[in-house]
Amino acid sequence: MDLDPDAAANIVNSITEAGGHAVALAGDVTDPGLSTAAVDLAQRAFGRIDILVNNAGMGSPTLSSLSRLHATARQTGPRFPEQPISGTIIDQR
């Protein structure tokens, strides 16, 4: 899952070009419907889910330094704590 559909497609392409199998879904991990859709997609593509790696997070060059974390949280507003926390909880249901 990725907010950016092009980024998601690029990752799928990289994996399949290397001989692997991958699917992706674009959307917001804080949307419970997206998590359900992702599980359905994975089951259709691979038959079952053996492992869940819940790695929801916000990537940003600003986050490369923990000393900037507080400033980033103020700049990004309420979405900053919501996305990694609620996205993680929603995806594990």
Summary of the structure (lengths in Angstrom):
residues: 93
radius of gyration: 14.9
end to end distance: 15.9
largest distance: 43.5
contacts: 202
relative contact order: 0.15
helix: 60%
strand: 2%
